[in-house]
């Protein structure tokens, strides 16, 4: 129950997670080009890489401070990332329906 309270508190408090504006601008430009050229799978891959970088690399100390006291916080975050990677890999091996 403590893990759920910690996760809900983290979602409600957005003042501590920092994403640099320059990186956000690069993200929007790259994803815009992916959408313009119809490379949806590449756009998803770019989005996943940016989210992983911002969440787990740039703000690692914040996540460890927030979820470090619980045994489930970082495990849920890591498992969510693994599930996204599996879905992404399966999606890349699917043929286009066009």
Secondary structure by P-SEA (a helix, b strand, c coil): caaaaaaaaaaaccccbbbbaaaaaaaaaaaaaaaaacaaaaaaaaaaaaaaaaccccaaaaaaaaccccccaaaaaaaaaaaaaaaaaaaaaccccc
